């Protein structure tokens, strides 16, 4: 079994602490104990607590969302038949998926804290730019492949897709307002059918 590098252990322990105690409760000393490293090593890698926080949240958020985008892109590129709206919608995690709920919680915490923590704001800005670019490349690739004729620009389609995900954060604090997975999937099929694989 390969040992996890110290830097990766630190990031994972920081993330665990954030999920357990929130951003305010993140203590470098607790991360050092959990990662079995010294506090000075954490400062060597991340300079300070805010640098550690920025890395733990932005890298996790980016890898979670980019992982989903990469899977869909691979499916589209390997598919030898017409890609349908249902194909794509079925690959997007649904609102009640525990992994997706965790990702939304981390993203909501990161967005809120980035107003007060400049390093986190900078890291989240880069994260958002990376996610927007990857989403735009995927949507553009599918639109070209399917000769989509939607009147919505690529930028608008990407914004709507991102807004759908962020909008679910609201329903996390009021679960009775969350759409069912079936309703959400049907909306995605309709939106993707109109503006990514088809159009009017």
C-alpha positions as CSV (number, residue, x, y, z in Angstrom):
1,X,0.0,0.0,0.0
2,X,1.4,3.4,-1.0
3,X,1.6,6.0,1.7
4,X,-0.4,9.2,1.1
5,X,1.9,12.2,0.6
6,X,2.0,14.6,3.6
7,X,0.6,17.5,1.6
8,X,-2.4,15.4,0.5
9,X,-3.0,14.2,4.1
10,X,-3.0,17.8,5.3
11,X,-5.5,18.9,2.7
12,X,-7.8,15.9,3.5
13,X,-7.6,16.5,7.3
14,X,-8.3,20.2,6.8
15,X,-11.4,19.2,4.8
16,X,-12.5,16.8,7.5
17,X,-12.1,19.5,10.1
18,X,-14.1,22.0,8.0
19,X,-16.9,19.5,7.5
20,X,-16.9,18.7,11.2
21,X,-16.4,22.1,12.8
22,X,-17.0,24.6,10.0
23,X,-14.6,27.1,8.6
24,X,-14.4,29.1,11.8
25,X,-13.6,26.0,13.7
26,X,-10.6,25.0,11.5
27,X,-7.5,24.9,13.7
28,X,-4.1,24.2,12.2
29,X,-3.0,22.3,15.3
30,X,-5.9,19.9,14.9
31,X,-5.0,19.4,11.2
32,X,-1.4,18.7,12.1
33,X,-2.5,16.0,14.6
34,X,-4.9,14.4,12.2
35,X,-2.4,14.4,9.3
36,X,0.4,13.3,11.6
37,X,2.7,16.2,10.6
38,X,4.2,19.2,12.3
39,X,2.5,22.6,12.4
40,X,5.6,24.2,10.7
41,X,5.2,21.7,7.8
42,X,1.7,23.0,7.3
43,X,2.9,26.5,7.2
44,X,5.7,25.6,4.8
45,X,3.2,24.2,2.3
46,X,0.4,26.7,2.8
47,X,1.9,29.8,4.5
48,X,-1.0,30.3,6.9
49,X,-4.4,29.1,7.9
50,X,-6.1,31.0,5.1
51,X,-3.8,29.4,2.5
52,X,-4.7,26.0,3.9
53,X,-8.4,26.8,3.9
54,X,-8.2,28.1,0.3
55,X,-6.4,25.0,-1.0
56,X,-8.6,22.5,0.9
57,X,-11.9,24.0,-0.3
58,X,-11.0,25.1,-3.8
59,X,-9.2,22.0,-4.8
60,X,-11.9,19.7,-3.5
61,X,-14.7,21.7,-5.1
62,X,-12.9,21.8,-8.4
63,X,-12.0,18.1,-8.5
64,X,-15.6,17.1,-7.5
65,X,-17.2,19.1,-10.3
66,X,-14.5,18.6,-12.9
67,X,-14.7,14.8,-12.3
68,X,-18.4,14.9,-13.3
69,X,-17.6,17.0,-16.4
70,X,-14.8,14.7,-17.4
71,X,-17.0,11.6,-17.2
72,X,-19.7,13.2,-19.4
73,X,-17.0,14.4,-21.9
74,X,-15.6,10.9,-22.1
75,X,-19.0,9.4,-22.7
76,X,-19.7,12.0,-25.5
77,X,-16.4,11.4,-27.2
78,X,-16.7,7.6,-27.0
79,X,-20.3,7.4,-28.1
80,X,-20.8,6.2,-31.7
81,X,-24.5,7.0,-31.7
82,X,-26.4,10.3,-31.4
83,X,-26.1,11.6,-27.8
84,X,-29.5,12.4,-26.4
85,X,-30.7,14.8,-23.7
86,X,-31.7,11.8,-21.6
87,X,-28.1,10.3,-21.9
88,X,-26.6,13.6,-20.6
89,X,-29.2,14.3,-17.9
90,X,-28.9,10.8,-16.5
91,X,-25.1,11.4,-16.0
92,X,-25.7,14.5,-13.9
93,X,-25.9,13.8,-10.1
94,X,-29.4,14.4,-8.8
95,X,-30.3,16.8,-5.9
96,X,-30.7,14.1,-3.3
97,X,-27.4,12.4,-4.1
98,X,-25.4,12.5,-0.8
99,X,-22.2,13.3,-2.6
100,X,-23.9,16.2,-4.4
101,X,-25.3,17.5,-1.1
102,X,-21.8,17.4,0.4
103,X,-20.4,19.3,-2.6
104,X,-23.0,22.0,-2.3
105,X,-22.4,22.4,1.4
106,X,-18.7,22.9,0.8
107,X,-19.3,25.3,-2.1
108,X,-21.8,27.3,0.0
109,X,-19.3,27.6,2.9
110,X,-16.5,28.6,0.5
111,X,-18.6,31.2,-1.2
112,X,-19.8,32.8,2.0
113,X,-16.3,32.8,3.6
114,X,-14.6,34.1,0.5
115,X,-16.2,37.5,1.2
116,X,-14.0,37.9,4.2
117,X,-10.9,35.8,3.3
118,X,-9.0,37.2,0.3
119,X,-6.9,34.1,-0.3
120,X,-10.1,32.0,-0.4
121,X,-11.7,34.5,-2.7
122,X,-8.8,34.3,-5.1
123,X,-8.8,30.5,-5.0
124,X,-12.5,30.4,-5.6
125,X,-12.3,32.8,-8.5
126,X,-9.8,30.5,-10.2
127,X,-11.9,27.5,-9.3
128,X,-15.0,29.1,-10.9
129,X,-13.1,30.1,-14.0
130,X,-11.8,26.5,-14.4
131,X,-15.3,25.1,-13.9
132,X,-16.8,27.6,-16.3
133,X,-14.2,26.8,-19.0
134,X,-14.6,23.1,-18.6
135,X,-18.4,23.3,-18.8
136,X,-18.3,25.6,-21.8
137,X,-15.9,23.2,-23.6
138,X,-18.3,20.3,-22.9
139,X,-21.4,22.1,-24.0
140,X,-19.8,23.5,-27.1
141,X,-18.5,20.1,-28.1
142,X,-22.0,18.5,-27.7
143,X,-23.7,21.4,-29.5
144,X,-21.3,21.1,-32.5
145,X,-21.7,17.3,-32.6
146,X,-25.5,17.6,-32.6
147,X,-25.8,20.8,-34.7
148,X,-27.8,22.5,-31.9
149,X,-29.8,25.5,-33.1
150,X,-30.7,26.9,-29.8
151,X,-31.0,30.7,-29.8
152,X,-29.3,30.8,-26.3
153,X,-25.6,31.7,-26.4
154,X,-23.0,29.3,-25.0
155,X,-22.4,31.7,-22.1
156,X,-26.0,31.8,-21.1
157,X,-26.4,28.0,-21.3
158,X,-23.3,27.5,-19.1
159,X,-24.6,30.1,-16.6
160,X,-28.0,28.4,-16.4
161,X,-26.4,25.0,-15.8
162,X,-24.3,26.5,-13.0
163,X,-27.2,28.4,-11.5
164,X,-29.2,25.2,-11.4
165,X,-26.6,23.6,-9.2
166,X,-26.2,26.6,-7.0
167,X,-29.9,27.1,-6.7
168,X,-30.1,23.8,-4.9
169,X,-28.2,25.3,-2.0
170,X,-31.3,27.2,-1.1
171,X,-33.3,24.0,-1.0
172,X,-30.6,22.4,1.3
173,X,-31.7,24.9,4.1
174,X,-35.3,24.3,3.3
175,X,-35.5,20.6,2.2
176,X,-39.3,20.7,1.6
177,X,-38.6,23.0,-1.3
178,X,-36.2,20.7,-3.0
179,X,-37.5,19.2,-6.3
180,X,-37.6,15.4,-6.4
181,X,-34.8,13.7,-8.4
182,X,-37.3,12.7,-11.0
183,X,-38.6,16.3,-11.5
184,X,-35.0,17.7,-11.6
185,X,-34.0,15.0,-14.2
186,X,-37.0,15.8,-16.3
187,X,-36.2,19.5,-16.3
188,X,-32.6,18.7,-17.3
189,X,-33.8,16.6,-20.1
190,X,-36.0,19.4,-21.4
191,X,-33.3,22.1,-21.0
192,X,-30.5,20.0,-22.5
193,X,-32.9,18.9,-25.3
194,X,-33.7,22.5,-26.2
195,X,-30.3,24.2,-25.7
196,X,-27.5,21.7,-25.9
197,X,-28.5,18.8,-28.2
198,X,-31.3,20.3,-30.1
199,X,-33.0,23.7,-30.3
200,X,-35.7,25.4,-32.2
